[in-house]
Every structure is written in C-alpha cells, then in structure tokens.
Amino acid sequence: MAKTSVRVRATRKPKFSTRIVRRCFRCGRKRGYMRDFDLCRICFRELANEGMIPGIKKSSW
C-alpha cells in the first residue's frame, strides 16, 4: 500500500512527460502495472478471481 502523499504526487501533471508514474488506482502500487485495466498484477488477480472484471476468467486446461 503506497502512502497517500505518493499517490497524490503521481496524479499531478509532471514537468516533463517522461516523469509520468502510472499507479494502481486501488492500492497505489507502481510495479507490475497493467495499463489496460489501470491495476497492478495483485489487484488484477484478486478482482479476476472474484469475477469483478468482465471478460476475464482463470484459465484451466
């Protein structure tokens, strides 16, 4: 869980475009981030297992 100050800083417009830090909107994690879902890998897995993300299901073969 990221600190609130870090999450707020990431939402501000940076001085240079290369300084953009994309963070998970649920927990604020910056590593393992998926742009398509705006989630980190951990939150993505939790929501996918609960069936909260439409069109995503756990694979089995």
VMD Tcl script that draws the C-alpha trace (Angstrom):
set ca {
  {0.00 0.00 0.00}
  {1.54 3.28 -1.11}
  {1.45 6.35 1.10}
  {-1.23 8.89 0.35}
  {1.34 11.58 -0.42}
  {2.97 9.36 -3.06}
  {-0.38 8.61 -4.68}
  {-1.30 12.30 -4.82}
  {2.09 13.19 -6.30}
  {1.56 10.63 -9.07}
  {-1.77 12.22 -10.07}
  {-0.20 15.66 -10.63}
  {0.89 16.66 -14.12}
  {4.68 16.25 -14.33}
  {7.05 18.90 -15.58}
  {8.30 16.53 -18.29}
  {6.28 13.79 -20.00}
  {8.89 11.12 -19.22}
  {8.29 11.55 -15.49}
  {4.78 10.05 -15.62}
  {4.35 7.37 -12.96}
  {1.36 5.13 -13.51}
  {-0.05 3.60 -10.36}
  {-2.77 1.12 -9.48}
  {-5.93 3.02 -8.58}
  {-6.79 0.55 -5.79}
  {-3.54 0.23 -3.85}
  {-1.13 2.71 -5.45}
  {1.47 0.12 -6.44}
  {3.69 1.20 -9.35}
  {5.38 -2.09 -10.23}
  {3.52 -4.78 -12.13}
  {1.05 -2.23 -13.52}
  {-1.29 -3.11 -16.41}
  {-2.40 -0.12 -18.46}
  {-5.43 -1.85 -19.97}
  {-7.03 -2.29 -16.56}
  {-5.35 0.51 -14.55}
  {-4.48 -2.14 -11.94}
  {-1.37 -3.80 -10.56}
  {-0.97 -7.55 -11.02}
  {-2.05 -8.35 -7.47}
  {-5.28 -6.33 -7.57}
  {-5.98 -7.65 -11.07}
  {-5.74 -11.22 -9.85}
  {-7.95 -10.57 -6.82}
  {-10.68 -8.93 -8.91}
  {-10.43 -11.52 -11.69}
  {-10.85 -14.40 -9.23}
  {-13.92 -12.69 -7.76}
  {-15.35 -12.24 -11.27}
  {-15.40 -8.45 -11.00}
  {-13.58 -7.86 -14.32}
  {-15.88 -8.64 -17.26}
  {-14.46 -10.97 -19.89}
  {-11.67 -12.28 -17.67}
  {-11.66 -15.77 -16.20}
  {-8.99 -18.04 -14.80}
  {-7.69 -20.43 -17.41}
  {-7.57 -24.17 -16.91}
  {-6.75 -26.94 -19.36}
}
mol new
graphics top color blue
foreach p $ca { graphics top sphere $p radius 0.5 }
foreach p [lrange $ca 0 end-1] q [lrange $ca 1 end] { graphics top cylinder $p $q radius 0.2 }
display resetview
